[in-house]
């Protein structure tokens, strides 16, 4: 029963075979409509003297009759999304559709409060959640002094207005664990998913609605095998996990140093404890600092600009550079494969050194703390 009509001034839409009509004007100027065409779920209007106008993503109109206002929430079937390389400095004259997957959902009434009750999850073909959004906006990380990093901004909150709402997913996985006090010129944006079948799951108060959609490769490119895409995604997932591990380990080791320093200060007035705790405590701090020189950039002076004296040693910087090279259309180059293996070996050695410090040096220091009934410092790098 869905019909469109162009008149001398307005575009109309009918959902009941033309019995009733309502305007579908939006930002279209008052102009004669000389032709209408539906193409790939877009409504294209030819006008007399005002060029072509395109209303993107009209698929929700196809199932408008299925919306049950009493149900509270309705998730429309998402249109297929294209995986495109759109990094360009060329200024576009017209506004293009958003990059990524666009999700439309209808609310029977406005959702009160910001309790996180409304969530939108993206699942892969195995049913694993790869991105999650809620009606509570993600908080900006207070990462301390960080310079030169192009990061993924926090996810905006889901709109909870009565009626139609829209949310855009940029096809990227979850943000990485943050680490502070670094100078490095690199992008920390997560990698993009591969073409394939995905699901969108909208949940409110325990009731979920799930709809499937496709991520489609750039049709202008040569066809790429599923095996090549799978290999690329496996490498990106491994390297992304390595970035999180590097940052988590760095944050943990820094917290150990902070705890040791605090204990030394707090016990400085106790004569029988100060020397017995200060000497091994300072030795532990020096060992962690020596480890940190090889993993992250040590804490930097304020407003330092000397990148020659303070080069970026953060291992994840090198990992992220490799990931950016891999996060293109496959195949993965031999150079990227080789560098990935080198990074595996490098991080494996640094993990072994970290565990030796935690299992031996920190354990011995905790034994001393126990002697004076001082709570032990957490030695688990995974919180």
Secondary structure, DSSP 8 states (H G I E B T S, - for coil): --EEEE-SS-EEEESSTTSS-EE--TT--S--EEEEEEETTEEEEEESSS-EEEE---HHHHTGGG--GGGSEEE-----EEE---------SS----SSEEEEEEESS---S-SS-EEEEEE-TTS-EEEEEESS--------SEEEEE-----------SEEEEEEE-SB--------SEEEEEE----B--SEEEEEEEEETTEEEEEEEEEEE-TTS----HHHHHHHHHHHHHHHHHHHHHHHHHHHHHHHHHHHHHHHHHTTT-HHHHHHHHHHHHHHHHHHHHHHHHHS-----TT---TTTT----HHHHHHHHHHHHSSSS---HHHHHHHHHHHHHHHHHHHHHHHIIIIIIHHHHHHHHHTT-------S--
